[in-house]
């Protein structure tokens, strides 16, 4: 299935499908299942930047667990130091814990 974007991280078809499912779950406020799915995906690929970013987003925006969100964004930045989205998101949540 062609994607409407560049598959920058060379994700498999199943990863793309699961990421879409997790994002839909977040939008529907099915946060527990979104978290379980993302954590399962992380078990399979612990350095998957889209999964780490989505976990940061889940913990920061939806669960208000800002320290956990920052930890996930830090992991993204360890792998990809120039990731502006992760850097900006981390900065947003740092304000809540400083």
Secondary structure as GFF3:
##gff-version 3
##sequence-region A 1 98
A	DSSP	alpha_helix	13	27	.	.	.	ID=ss1
A	DSSP	alpha_helix	31	44	.	.	.	ID=ss2
A	DSSP	alpha_helix	49	57	.	.	.	ID=ss3
A	DSSP	pi_helix	58	62	.	.	.	ID=ss4
A	DSSP	alpha_helix	66	79	.	.	.	ID=ss5
A	DSSP	alpha_helix	84	97	.	.	.	ID=ss6
###
